[in-house]
């Protein structure tokens, strides 16, 4: 199973930016080929929701709520996925998680993003 570690969260003011990173690993060895990587988020009292996905070839998908503000990217050599978050809004406040091949990886601790004045 693929282990995932998210980082880069923090406290920012509305309109600010953050860049999240997600590293992948496997105790048994290399993670190998990953086709789909994605970012999810979960706000207090809400279900976890899909934010963005990216294929190995670079095809991206975004939730309507973040379209035009967030950019997902990946480094295939490192099997690392990033989420550039610009023009942040208070409603973006959540714990952000990454995963691979849908939800086949082991959920990590997530990284807290708080957007507030």
N, C-alpha and C positions, 0 to 999 in steps of 0.2 A: 504494500500500500504506500502511496505517495504521502509524505508529510509536507505540510505547508506552514510557512512562517511569514506573517505579515508585519510590515513596519512602515513608519513614516507619518503616522497620525499625529494629531496634536490639537491645540486650541488656536483657532484663527478667527479674525473678524469677518463679518459679512463682506463679500467681494474679494476676499483673500484667496490664496492658492496653497495647495499641498500636493506632494507627489508621493504616492504609496508604492511600495515594492512588495513583491511576494516571491520568496525563494522556495524551490522544491527540492526534496531529497528523499532517499529511500535507504533504510538501514542495511538492506541486502545488496545495495549497489547503485548503479546509475538508474535514473528515472526512465531513461530510454525515450522513445518517441511519444510526444504529447501532441495531439491534434488540436484540442480545444482548451483554452484557459479562460477563466472568467472571474469577475468581481461581484460579490454580493454585499448587501448591507442589512443590518437589522437595527431599527430604532426601538426605543423602549415602548412596550405594549403592542408592537407590531410584528408581523411575520417577516422572516428573512426574504428579501427580494433580490432578484437579479438586476444588476446595474449595467454590466457590459460584458461582452465576450469577444474573443479574437481567435481566429483559426491560425494554424501554423503558417498558412500562406498570407496572412495579414488581413483577412476579411473581418470586419468589425460590426458589432451590433450594440446599440445603446437603448436603454430605457428612455421613454419620452421625457421623463423628468430631468434627465441629465444631458440630453442631446444638445450639442453645441457648446457645452461647458466642460465636459469630461473627455479625456482622450486615453484610450487603452492602447498599450503597445507591449511588445515582447522581445526578448532576446532568446532566440532558439538555441544558440550554443550553450547558454547558461540555464535554459528552461526557467527563465524568470519573467514574470509579468508585472507591468507597471500600470498605474492609474494616475494620470495628471488631472488634477481637479482645480479648475479655475472658476472665478465668479461664484464662489461658494455662498450658499444661502443657509439660514438657520435650519430649514427642513432637510438639509443634507446631514445633519447631526445623526450619527449612528456608529455602530461598530462595523467595520468593513472587513470582509473575509474574502479569500480567494479559493478557487478550487479548479480541478482539472477534469476533463471529460465529463462535464456535467457536475455531478457531486460525488465522484468516485474516490477522490482523495480524502484523507483524514482532515476534518476541520481543525484549523489552528486556533490560536487564542484570539485572533482578530486584532485590529488596531483601531483605537478610538479616535473618531473625528468629531470635534465639537466646534460648531460655528456660532459664535456669540460675541456681542459687544462687551 
